[in-house]
Amino acid sequence: MALPPFHAFGLVTQLYAPLACLSTAVVYSPRTVKDPHAQPVIPTRDNILEYVRQTKCHFLMIVPTFLEQMATSEEAIEVLKNIEFVCFGGGPLAVKVGDALWAAGVSLCSSYGGTEFGTPVAAANKQDIADGDWGWMRFGDDINVRWVSQGDDTYECQVLVRSIHHVIWSIANKLHQSTENNRVAVENLPDVRGYATADIFVKHPTKDMWKIIGRVDDVIMLASGEKTVPAPIESIINSSPLVKGAVMFGRERNQAGILVEPRPEHAIDVNDEKAVVEFRKKIWPVVEEANKTSPAFSRIFKEMILVTSSDKPMLRAAKGTVQRKGTLQAYGAEINALYDTAEASPLSPNGLAGPSAWTSEVLEKWLLEHASVISHGHHLDSRIDLFAQGFDSLSVTYLRNQLVGALRKSPDPEIQKAVSRIPSNVVFENPTIQQLSSRVAALVNENAAEQLIDSREQHKRAINAMIEKYSIGLHGPADGILNDSGIAGKLIEPAVVLLTGSTGGLGSFLLAQLLESPVVKRVYALNRPSSAATIGQREKLAFLDRGLPADLLDSKKLVYIVADASQEKCGLPSALYEEVRDSITVIIHDAWRLNFNLAISSFEDSIRATRNLVDLGLQSPQSRSIRFLFTSSVGSAQSWDNNKGPFPEEIQVDPSDAIGAGYGESKYATERVLAQSGLHATSLHIGQIAGGPNGSWATTDWFPIIVKSSAALGVLPAAHGVVSWMREECVAHAILDIAFAKEAPPPALNLVNPRRVPWVDVICSVRHCIIKEKGLTSDALPIVPFADWFALLEKSAQGASKDDLAKIPGIKLLEFFRAMALGDQVTHQRWPGVTEAGGMTNFSTTKSQRVSQTMARMQPIGEADAESWVRYWISKGFF
């Protein structure tokens, strides 16, 4: 009775379920018996409770809106407490409301289903309710669910058709039959029969239970690439007695905001600035509560609270849930205006004004004040990396906005002009307050050229300082070449391998191949902890996502370890540490922080973890024979001069070749530490990995972004030079060739495809596949010089809207593509046929081909690869 009868939720509960289960359903008395024109009874909190009293029903199915109303009434709670099960569905229930009802003694539980696939969850378990797990659900044992990882400990639910095979015996022979149960009404998956629900779940930390937290299309992808699931945050804010509804926004923006609808009795005039400020203050405690439970990049600042107008309420469905897309569209102009105001404002949340002067001394104090406010008053040290003190991409955006806003508001026209000289990555490149104040002062006062030279020296000093810090107590040669004799360095069989980062892309392929290898006796898979799912579940989902056989994970070879390797003894208990130390023969270190904006100081935890793994190897009884393979990156040679020839397979002692993004610098520093470790360590400079066997090349990578942007720009870019891209499974095979080589491999090897292909061949194949798959005309997407393509991209970036950023994601990588355009010109002038496209570094592979048969026989990428990429991107709705 508490459900809309025209909705599937109401039909199933009030009609189909009673017929199937022979149970009695309570519905409102029809009014049309006496009056054919009478309107049906509209459910309210009061008449629902009255019918419950009269009928003494023991099971109540209800939508969250009514429960939120009942939670404020002691009388209503008393009625609910007498019901055996109070089950809600159709939308999220605010956590505070659910906790309060459960604590009051209400047997609260949740349900889940959809018109396309039915109701796959089992009936509520009384013990689960007693444990307080009212928001979690168990899926039926006979339901075939595939959980697809979203890359952030959340998973999409996909309900698959389940076939049951019967064997029927007769006198003559046996007959095999196959029948289906749990069929779905709609099938939309490309690889198997089933339905992708687009609903996002998290895994219970200890039980086989799941909780829905949103939808795929609800997930907010910030401009930084970080993803925010809005439902948990909205749920907390919705629990405020002042709030009727809340919807987060921020897709393709640098920070999130929230649209709040006041309850009618608390409505305000949104044109009255004082009233808006006062309302924000009133709800700020509950927003802060939501911020505490959210990732740092999802935090909401007070200035990013937008209040709805009473004459434009949020759009709602029949169940009472807010229609997110329509509501955000209705408030599109107000949201854009809010961002314009926030980005232009020179004031911080504490109302601090701009600096009194644009000198490094004054700026240091001013920036420190602003950074402290952004960090909620935490004490910050101006000499220490901001990211090591809790800063994230949202904090960086906010600090830069204050800086740019202060420049724009300066009364000095010359100071105002400096806005164009402040790069978007200025905080990432200068991650301490002291560095940032010096850099900004130089940019404002137009002596940036001198600063750039100083900046390179700062980078070299930072790299050398990191090497020195984590090489203390290590006495190996700087070039990593050990003068061992006898059995030292010989492969020990059977091998016991410690693999870090096994749930990642390359890590999954490495683990699968290690488990299949007859040379391997045991694999310790070390991964960082996660609250969303067990390591076994995370690994299985990683395998399924990449098309790897999940039954390999049942191997008795596999031992999972969940720990933070940057902690003392790699974060392991003493007994386990000793077990691993005494048994390992090979270490493959593949775990690393992935962020190309951060400075080297922000990767210190990763470097420290490597040193801890070195100490583990040095303390092993097999220390003279242990092999340590580090999956470094071609980024560690990001400043190499191609005039010197291909980058050699040697440890480079001059850090100048590594200067650039902190990611590459951190990899280089780690290579130097490993070279001095005294272990048989090999750093692998791994190049571009171009998707797995099913074409799964991440849509956030630079080349897929070129393709998507080109679809909107109407042209594809040509480039001079070649590409040395590799397939993911081949990279994993090459690494294991090196790990299990008969002789200890050299200290450095380059893993790029020795059989390179011209860029133009690749882009032509991609063009052909897009035309074929999308049914375009033969003259669509012409190929133009890279410089012309970049000019179109740069033009589109001017005044780009939110929709422009979504259609042309290359705008967000404008500086990266600018560097490629300049590199393309250099390649054309000097080495058009032999240099990596875009002016990127060339790498020698002479040694790696000697050590690895996979490298020696590696085939170039071709049209078949391009077809698989394009099909994968289309399947993801990329274009």
Secondary structure as the mmCIF struct_conf table of DSSP 4:
data_model
#
loop_
_struct_conf.conf_type_id
_struct_conf.id
_struct_conf.beg_label_comp_id
_struct_conf.beg_label_asym_id
_struct_conf.beg_label_seq_id
_struct_conf.end_label_comp_id
_struct_conf.end_label_asym_id
_struct_conf.end_label_seq_id
BEND BEND1 LEU A 3 LEU A 3
TURN_TY1_P TURN_TY1_P1 PRO A 5 PHE A 6
BEND BEND2 HIS A 7 HIS A 7
HELX_RH_AL_P HELX_RH_AL_P1 ALA A 8 LEU A 11
HELX_RH_PI_P HELX_RH_PI_P1 VAL A 12 TYR A 16
HELX_RH_AL_P HELX_RH_AL_P2 ALA A 17 CYS A 21
TURN_TY1_P TURN_TY1_P2 LEU A 22 LEU A 22
HELX_LH_PP_P HELX_LH_PP_P1 TYR A 28 PRO A 30
BEND BEND3 ARG A 31 ARG A 31
TURN_TY1_P TURN_TY1_P3 THR A 32 LYS A 34
TURN_TY1_P TURN_TY1_P4 PRO A 36 HIS A 37
HELX_LH_PP_P HELX_LH_PP_P2 ALA A 38 PRO A 43
HELX_RH_AL_P HELX_RH_AL_P3 ARG A 45 THR A 55
TURN_TY1_P TURN_TY1_P5 LYS A 56 LYS A 56
BEND BEND4 HIS A 58 HIS A 58
STRN STRN1 PHE A 59 ILE A 62
HELX_RH_AL_P HELX_RH_AL_P4 PRO A 64 MET A 70
TURN_TY1_P TURN_TY1_P6 ALA A 71 THR A 72
HELX_RH_AL_P HELX_RH_AL_P5 GLU A 74 LYS A 81
TURN_TY1_P TURN_TY1_P7 ASN A 82 ASN A 82
BEND BEND5 ILE A 83 GLU A 84
STRN STRN2 PHE A 85 PHE A 88
BEND BEND6 GLY A 90 GLY A 91
HELX_RH_AL_P HELX_RH_AL_P6 VAL A 95 ALA A 103
TURN_TY1_P TURN_TY1_P8 ALA A 104 GLY A 105
STRN STRN3 LEU A 108 SER A 110
STRN STRN4 GLY A 114 GLY A 114
TURN_TY1_P TURN_TY1_P9 THR A 115 PHE A 117
STRN STRN5 GLY A 118 GLY A 118
STRN STRN6 VAL A 121 VAL A 121
HELX_LH_PP_P HELX_LH_PP_P3 ALA A 122 ASN A 125
HELX_RH_AL_P HELX_RH_AL_P7 LYS A 126 ALA A 130
TURN_TY1_P TURN_TY1_P10 ASP A 131 GLY A 132
TURN_TY1_P TURN_TY1_P11 TRP A 134 GLY A 135
STRN STRN7 MET A 137 MET A 137
STRN STRN8 PHE A 139 PHE A 139
TURN_TY1_P TURN_TY1_P12 ASP A 141 ASP A 142
STRN STRN9 ASN A 144 SER A 149
BEND BEND7 GLY A 151 ASP A 153
STRN STRN10 TYR A 155 LEU A 160
HELX_LH_PP_P HELX_LH_PP_P4 VAL A 161 VAL A 161
STRN STRN11 ARG A 162 TRP A 169
BEND BEND8 ILE A 171 ALA A 172
STRN STRN12 LYS A 174 ASN A 181
BEND BEND9 ASN A 182 ASN A 182
BEND BEND10 ALA A 185 ALA A 185
BEND BEND11 PRO A 190 ARG A 193
STRN STRN13 GLY A 194 LYS A 203
BEND BEND12 PRO A 205 ASP A 208
STRN STRN14 TRP A 210 ARG A 215
HELX_RH_3T_P HELX_RH_3T_P1 VAL A 216 ASP A 218
STRN STRN15 ILE A 220 MET A 221
TURN_TY1_P TURN_TY1_P13 ALA A 223 SER A 224
BEND BEND13 GLY A 225 GLY A 225
STRN STRN16 LYS A 227 THR A 228
HELX_RH_AL_P HELX_RH_AL_P8 PRO A 230 ASN A 238
TURN_TY1_P TURN_TY1_P14 SER A 239 SER A 239
BEND BEND14 SER A 240 SER A 240
TURN_TY1_P TURN_TY1_P15 PRO A 241 LEU A 242
STRN STRN17 VAL A 243 PHE A 249
TURN_TY1_P TURN_TY1_P16 ARG A 251 GLU A 252
BEND BEND15 ARG A 253 GLN A 255
STRN STRN18 GLY A 257 PRO A 262
HELX_RH_3T_P HELX_RH_3T_P2 PRO A 264 HIS A 266
TURN_TY1_P TURN_TY1_P17 VAL A 270 ASN A 271
HELX_RH_AL_P HELX_RH_AL_P9 GLU A 273 LYS A 292
TURN_TY1_P TURN_TY1_P18 THR A 293 THR A 293
BEND BEND16 SER A 294 SER A 294
HELX_RH_3T_P HELX_RH_3T_P3 ALA A 296 SER A 298
HELX_RH_3T_P HELX_RH_3T_P4 LYS A 302 MET A 304
STRN STRN19 ILE A 305 VAL A 307
HELX_LH_PP_P HELX_LH_PP_P5 THR A 308 SER A 309
TURN_TY1_P TURN_TY1_P19 SER A 310 ASP A 311
BEND BEND17 LYS A 312 LYS A 312
HELX_LH_PP_P HELX_LH_PP_P6 PRO A 313 LEU A 315
STRN STRN20 ARG A 316 ARG A 316
TURN_TY1_P TURN_TY1_P20 ALA A 318 LYS A 319
BEND BEND18 GLY A 320 GLY A 320
STRN STRN21 VAL A 322 VAL A 322
HELX_RH_AL_P HELX_RH_AL_P10 ARG A 324 ALA A 330
TURN_TY1_P TURN_TY1_P21 TYR A 331 TYR A 331
HELX_RH_AL_P HELX_RH_AL_P11 GLY A 332 ALA A 344
TURN_TY1_P TURN_TY1_P22 PRO A 349 ASN A 350
BEND BEND19 SER A 356 ALA A 357
BEND BEND20 THR A 359 THR A 359
HELX_RH_AL_P HELX_RH_AL_P12 SER A 360 ILE A 374
TURN_TY1_P TURN_TY1_P23 SER A 375 GLY A 377
TURN_TY1_P TURN_TY1_P24 SER A 382 ARG A 383
BEND BEND21 ILE A 384 ILE A 384
HELX_RH_3T_P HELX_RH_3T_P5 LEU A 386 GLN A 389
TURN_TY1_P TURN_TY1_P25 GLY A 390 GLY A 390
HELX_RH_AL_P HELX_RH_AL_P13 SER A 393 ARG A 408
TURN_TY1_P TURN_TY1_P26 LYS A 409 LYS A 409
BEND BEND22 PRO A 411 PRO A 411
HELX_RH_AL_P HELX_RH_AL_P14 PRO A 413 LYS A 417
HELX_RH_3T_P HELX_RH_3T_P6 ALA A 418 ARG A 421
BEND BEND23 ILE A 422 ILE A 422
TURN_TY1_P TURN_TY1_P27 SER A 424 ASN A 425
HELX_RH_AL_P HELX_RH_AL_P15 VAL A 426 GLU A 429
BEND BEND24 ASN A 430 ASN A 430
BEND BEND25 THR A 432 THR A 432
HELX_RH_AL_P HELX_RH_AL_P16 ILE A 433 VAL A 444
TURN_TY1_P TURN_TY1_P28 ASN A 445 GLU A 446
HELX_RH_AL_P HELX_RH_AL_P17 ALA A 448 TYR A 470
TURN_TY1_P TURN_TY1_P29 SER A 471 GLY A 473
BEND BEND26 GLY A 476 GLY A 476
TURN_TY1_P TURN_TY1_P30 ALA A 478 ASP A 479
TURN_TY1_P TURN_TY1_P31 GLY A 486 GLY A 489
HELX_LH_PP_P HELX_LH_PP_P7 LYS A 490 ILE A 492
BEND BEND27 GLU A 493 PRO A 494
STRN STRN22 ALA A 495 THR A 500
TURN_TY1_P TURN_TY1_P32 SER A 502 THR A 503
BEND BEND28 GLY A 504 GLY A 504
HELX_RH_AL_P HELX_RH_AL_P18 GLY A 505 GLU A 516
TURN_TY1_P TURN_TY1_P33 PRO A 518 VAL A 519
STRN STRN23 VAL A 520 ASN A 527
BEND BEND29 SER A 531 ALA A 533
HELX_RH_AL_P HELX_RH_AL_P19 ILE A 535 ASP A 545
TURN_TY1_P TURN_TY1_P34 ARG A 546 GLY A 547
HELX_RH_3T_P HELX_RH_3T_P7 ALA A 550 ASP A 554
TURN_TY1_P TURN_TY1_P35 LYS A 556 LYS A 557
STRN STRN24 LEU A 558 VAL A 562
TURN_TY1_P TURN_TY1_P36 ALA A 565 SER A 566
BEND BEND30 GLN A 567 GLN A 567
HELX_RH_3T_P HELX_RH_3T_P8 GLU A 568 GLY A 571
HELX_RH_AL_P HELX_RH_AL_P20 SER A 574 SER A 583
BEND BEND31 THR A 585 THR A 585
STRN STRN25 VAL A 586 HIS A 589
BEND BEND32 PHE A 596 LEU A 598
HELX_RH_3T_P HELX_RH_3T_P9 ILE A 600 PHE A 603
HELX_RH_AL_P HELX_RH_AL_P21 GLU A 604 LEU A 618
TURN_TY1_P TURN_TY1_P37 GLN A 619 GLN A 619
BEND BEND33 SER A 620 SER A 620
TURN_TY1_P TURN_TY1_P38 PRO A 621 SER A 625
STRN STRN26 ARG A 627 SER A 633
HELX_RH_3T_P HELX_RH_3T_P10 VAL A 634 ALA A 637
TURN_TY1_P TURN_TY1_P39 GLN A 638 SER A 639
HELX_RH_3T_P HELX_RH_3T_P11 ASN A 642 LYS A 644
BEND BEND34 PRO A 646 PRO A 646
STRN STRN27 PHE A 647 PHE A 647
HELX_LH_PP_P HELX_LH_PP_P8 PRO A 648 PRO A 648
BEND BEND35 GLU A 649 GLU A 650
HELX_RH_3T_P HELX_RH_3T_P12 PRO A 655 ALA A 658
BEND BEND36 GLY A 660 ALA A 661
HELX_RH_AL_P HELX_RH_AL_P22 GLY A 662 ALA A 675
TURN_TY1_P TURN_TY1_P40 GLN A 676 GLN A 676
BEND BEND37 SER A 677 LEU A 679
STRN STRN28 HIS A 680 ILE A 686
STRN STRN29 ILE A 689 ILE A 689
TURN_TY1_P TURN_TY1_P41 PRO A 693 ASN A 694
TURN_TY1_P TURN_TY1_P42 THR A 699 THR A 700
BEND BEND38 ASP A 701 ASP A 701
HELX_RH_AL_P HELX_RH_AL_P23 TRP A 702 LEU A 713
TURN_TY1_P TURN_TY1_P43 GLY A 714 GLY A 714
STRN STRN30 LEU A 716 ALA A 718
BEND BEND39 HIS A 720 GLY A 721
STRN STRN31 VAL A 722 VAL A 723
STRN STRN32 MET A 726 MET A 726
HELX_RH_AL_P HELX_RH_AL_P24 GLU A 728 ALA A 739
TURN_TY1_P TURN_TY1_P44 PHE A 740 PHE A 740
BEND BEND40 LYS A 742 GLU A 743
HELX_LH_PP_P HELX_LH_PP_P9 ALA A 744 PRO A 746
BEND BEND41 PRO A 747 PRO A 747
STRN STRN33 ALA A 748 LEU A 751
BEND BEND42 VAL A 752 VAL A 752
BEND BEND43 PRO A 754 ARG A 755
STRN STRN34 VAL A 757 PRO A 758
HELX_RH_AL_P HELX_RH_AL_P25 TRP A 759 LYS A 774
TURN_TY1_P TURN_TY1_P45 GLY A 775 GLY A 775
TURN_TY1_P TURN_TY1_P46 SER A 778 ASP A 779
BEND BEND44 ALA A 780 LEU A 781
STRN STRN35 ILE A 783 PRO A 785
HELX_RH_AL_P HELX_RH_AL_P26 PHE A 786 ALA A 797
TURN_TY1_P TURN_TY1_P47 GLN A 798 GLY A 799
HELX_RH_AL_P HELX_RH_AL_P27 LYS A 802 LYS A 807
HELX_RH_3T_P HELX_RH_3T_P13 PRO A 809 LEU A 813
HELX_RH_AL_P HELX_RH_AL_P28 LEU A 814 ARG A 830
TURN_TY1_P TURN_TY1_P48 PRO A 832 VAL A 834
BEND BEND45 THR A 835 THR A 835
STRN STRN36 GLU A 836 GLU A 836
HELX_RH_3T_P HELX_RH_3T_P14 ALA A 837 GLY A 839
HELX_LH_PP_P HELX_LH_PP_P10 MET A 840 ASN A 842
STRN STRN37 PHE A 843 PHE A 843
HELX_RH_AL_P HELX_RH_AL_P29 THR A 846 VAL A 851
HELX_RH_AL_P HELX_RH_AL_P30 GLN A 853 ARG A 857
HELX_LH_PP_P HELX_LH_PP_P11 MET A 858 ILE A 861
HELX_RH_AL_P HELX_RH_AL_P31 GLU A 863 SER A 875
TURN_TY1_P TURN_TY1_P49 LYS A 876 GLY A 877
#
